[in-house]
Amino acid sequence: MLFQKISLAAPAAVALAVTGCSSDRFASNTAPVVPPVAIQAAPLGQVSQSTLPPPEGSQAETPAIGSAQEPTQMESPGAELSSGIELSPASVAGVWKASIGGMNCQIATPQTKFGKGYRAGPLHCPAIFSRVNSWSVNGSQLVFYDNTGNRIATLYSSDGLRFEGQTGSGMQVILSR
């Protein structure tokens, strides 16, 4: 009986293999050669700038049309901005990309009470900033401290998304999200 089942299965397998091999699915994968197409750069146009209206439900005031807004500039790294925003611990809390004297690292600023404000966690930062262990906000200033309460750096922001300033030794510090 076993021999009969094998003898029936063998011709069925051969028939299936022959049918499968004659299918178009196994045809040669040679695609027609397409000549390369030259790509041209898009023409350059002019860029315009305009002020967007505030989001719906926003309490922000928009300047009158035609009024000029003076951009705020820092006199030197670490100098207070004339129109710095009022900071809150919640607006600073999070993880920041830091550039300290041109070297990149990260610093975590959770809202855990510690030292002169809140705990800070530098990650792979240069020596001067690796000593940071707390931070606080004072008006428009973001201040970082070491474990003895000495000021390491003072930063300012005009929008809360980017901070600029310097360490006590004059090294430039930039934080961004």
C-alpha positions as CSV (number, residue, x, y, z in Angstrom):
1,M,0.0,0.0,0.0
2,L,2.8,2.4,0.9
3,F,4.4,1.6,-2.5
4,Q,1.2,2.6,-4.3
5,K,1.0,6.0,-2.5
6,I,4.7,6.7,-3.4
7,S,4.2,5.7,-7.0
8,L,1.2,8.1,-7.3
9,A,3.0,10.9,-5.5
10,A,6.1,10.8,-7.6
11,P,4.4,11.4,-11.0
12,A,2.3,14.2,-9.4
13,A,5.5,15.9,-8.1
14,V,7.2,15.7,-11.5
15,A,4.1,17.1,-13.2
16,L,4.0,20.0,-10.8
17,A,7.7,20.7,-11.2
18,V,7.4,20.7,-15.0
19,T,4.4,23.0,-14.9
20,G,6.1,25.4,-12.5
21,C,9.2,25.6,-14.5
22,S,7.3,26.4,-17.7
23,S,5.6,29.3,-15.9
24,D,6.4,32.9,-16.9
25,R,7.2,33.6,-13.2
26,F,10.7,32.1,-13.8
27,A,11.4,34.0,-17.0
28,S,14.6,35.9,-17.3
29,N,14.7,39.1,-15.3
30,T,16.4,41.1,-18.0
31,A,14.7,44.4,-18.2
32,P,14.9,46.7,-21.2
33,V,17.7,49.2,-21.0
34,V,16.4,52.7,-20.4
35,P,18.7,55.6,-21.4
36,P,19.6,58.0,-18.5
37,V,17.5,61.1,-18.2
38,A,19.2,64.4,-17.5
39,I,17.9,66.1,-14.3
40,Q,17.7,69.8,-14.3
41,A,17.6,72.0,-11.2
42,A,14.4,73.9,-10.4
43,P,14.6,77.5,-11.3
44,L,15.4,79.8,-8.4
45,G,12.6,82.1,-7.3
46,Q,12.3,84.9,-4.8
47,V,11.5,84.2,-1.2
48,S,9.1,86.5,0.6
49,Q,8.5,86.9,4.3
50,S,5.3,87.8,6.2
51,T,4.0,87.5,9.7
52,L,1.5,84.7,10.4
53,P,-1.6,85.4,12.5
54,P,-1.6,83.8,16.0
55,P,-3.3,80.4,16.4
56,E,-7.0,80.4,17.1
57,G,-7.8,81.0,20.7
58,S,-4.4,82.6,21.3
59,Q,-4.2,85.7,23.4
60,A,-1.0,86.9,21.6
61,E,-1.2,90.4,20.1
62,T,-0.1,90.9,16.5
63,P,1.7,94.0,15.5
64,A,-0.2,96.5,13.3
65,I,0.3,96.1,9.6
66,G,3.2,98.2,8.4
67,S,4.8,98.5,11.9
68,A,8.4,97.5,12.0
69,Q,9.7,95.1,14.7
70,E,13.2,95.6,15.9
71,P,15.1,92.3,16.1
72,T,16.7,91.6,19.4
73,Q,20.4,91.0,19.4
74,M,22.9,90.1,22.2
75,E,25.8,92.5,22.6
76,S,28.0,89.6,23.6
77,P,27.4,85.9,24.6
78,G,25.9,86.0,28.1
79,A,24.6,89.6,27.9
80,E,21.0,89.9,28.9
81,L,18.5,90.2,26.1
82,S,16.5,93.4,26.1
83,S,13.3,91.4,25.4
84,G,14.0,88.1,27.1
85,I,11.0,86.0,28.0
86,E,10.0,85.3,31.5
87,L,11.0,81.6,32.1
88,S,9.3,79.0,34.3
89,P,10.7,75.7,35.4
90,A,8.1,73.9,33.3
91,S,9.3,75.7,30.2
92,V,12.9,74.6,30.8
93,A,12.3,71.0,31.9
94,G,13.4,68.4,29.5
95,V,16.4,67.2,27.6
96,W,18.5,69.7,25.7
97,K,21.2,69.5,23.0
98,A,24.2,71.5,24.2
99,S,27.1,73.1,22.4
100,I,29.7,74.1,25.0
101,G,32.8,75.8,23.5
102,G,32.0,74.0,20.2
103,M,31.7,70.5,21.8
104,N,28.3,68.8,21.7
105,C,26.6,67.0,24.5
106,Q,23.2,66.7,26.2
107,I,21.9,68.0,29.5
108,A,18.7,66.8,31.2
109,T,16.8,69.4,33.2
110,P,14.1,67.6,35.2
111,Q,11.8,69.4,37.7
112,T,13.3,67.5,40.7
113,K,14.0,69.9,43.6
114,F,17.8,69.9,44.3
115,G,20.5,72.3,45.3
116,K,19.7,75.9,44.3
117,G,16.7,74.9,42.2
118,Y,16.3,71.6,40.3
119,R,18.6,68.7,39.5
120,A,20.6,68.8,36.3
121,G,22.2,65.9,34.4
122,P,24.9,66.6,31.9
123,L,25.8,63.7,29.6
124,H,29.2,63.5,27.9
125,C,29.8,67.2,28.4
126,P,33.2,69.0,28.5
127,A,34.8,69.2,32.0
128,I,33.5,72.6,32.9
129,F,29.9,71.5,32.3
130,S,30.2,68.0,33.7
131,R,30.3,69.6,37.1
132,V,26.8,71.0,36.7
133,N,24.3,69.3,39.0
134,S,21.5,71.9,39.4
135,W,19.7,74.7,37.6
136,S,17.2,77.4,38.3
137,V,15.3,80.2,36.5
138,N,15.4,83.8,37.5
139,G,13.3,86.0,35.2
140,S,14.7,85.5,31.8
141,Q,17.9,83.8,33.0
142,L,18.6,80.1,33.1
143,V,21.5,79.5,35.6
144,F,23.5,76.2,36.1
145,Y,25.3,75.5,39.4
146,D,27.9,73.0,40.6
147,N,27.5,70.8,43.8
148,T,28.8,73.7,46.0
149,G,26.3,76.2,44.6
150,N,28.7,78.1,42.5
151,R,27.4,79.5,39.2
152,I,28.8,77.5,36.2
153,A,26.9,79.3,33.4
154,T,24.2,81.9,32.8
155,L,22.0,81.6,29.7
156,Y,19.2,83.8,28.2
157,S,16.5,83.1,25.7
158,S,14.2,85.2,23.5
159,D,11.8,82.4,22.6
160,G,12.3,79.6,25.2
161,L,13.4,77.1,22.5
162,R,17.1,78.2,22.3
163,F,19.3,79.5,25.1
164,E,22.6,81.3,24.7
165,G,25.2,82.4,27.2
166,Q,28.5,81.6,28.6
167,T,30.3,79.9,31.5
168,G,32.0,81.9,34.2
169,S,35.3,81.4,32.3
170,G,33.8,82.9,29.1
171,M,33.1,79.6,27.2
172,Q,30.1,79.9,24.9
173,V,27.1,77.7,25.7
174,I,24.1,77.1,23.4
175,L,21.1,74.9,24.3
176,S,18.5,73.8,21.8
177,R,15.7,71.2,21.7
